[in-house]
Amino acid sequence: MTLPIPAIDLREGKVVRLFKGDYAQQTTFAFEPEALAARYADEGATWLHVVDLDGARSGHFENLSTIAGVASSGRLRVQAGGGIRDEEGVRRLLDAGVERVVVGSVAIRDPEAVAAWIGRYGAERIVLALDTRFRDGLWKLPSAGWTADEVHTLDDLVPWYEAAGARHLLCTDIDRDGTMSGPNLALYRHLASLAPGLDVQASGGVKSLTDVTDLALQGVAGIILGRSLLEGAFALPEAIATAEKANATC
């Protein structure tokens, strides 16, 4: 079953979107985060994806109070990340009411530590965020808010994490992120072949209900919806109904 998941990216407490992960190409939206989360709950969302963009770059939580406010409402199950560098960060998000902690840079730089967290907290509480861009014939894995390429590649880490007991993988094609140019279906086919046991959340480029259908038919577990909802390309109830229809045909 494929589940559309609305996303809220935070910077200085405001709802924003970046273009291809570039902090210099930011669009700020006139929504209060908690009010937007409540609207998504009213529209049928069950999960919300929240990213602390300040924390993703600095390595320190800078929007934790906002994340905690959204989670404490109890209306949505929240997965959140940005700034997780150690186990204390995992605990702080869980203590703030987040149900799943999204780990990005540290999942690339220190897989052994993250595998230990999966063992300690359970595979349902950790989401790997292996955001990627295709360069020189490889799916490379930038970190620190997508500002630095790491040694590991997507093909290195995805099978390794599946073998280590991971369950949830969120993967963004950075070149599609915030562009509304369509998702990279080939990337998600590639992930399905690399690690068929992982529940993959697709992110980046979704612009239409046709994209929602295509991703659902691809068999992804979740579709992260950011700019497409914020700019009104379609409404969340439409995305949910479209995914349900596609799910029924699988």
Secondary structure, 3 states (H helix, E strand, C coil): CCEEEEEEEEECCEEEEEECCEEEEEEEECCCHHHHHHHHHHCCCCEEEEEEHHHHHHCCCCCHHHHHHHHHCCCCEEEEECCCCCHHHHHHHHHCCCCEEEECHHHHHCHHHHHHHHHHHCHHHEEEECCEEEECCEEEEEECCCCEEEEEEHHHHHHHHHHCCCCEEEEEECCCCCCCCCCCHHHHHHHHHHCCCCEEEEECCCCCHHHHHHHHHHCCCEEEECHHHHCCCCCHHHHHHHHHHHHHHC
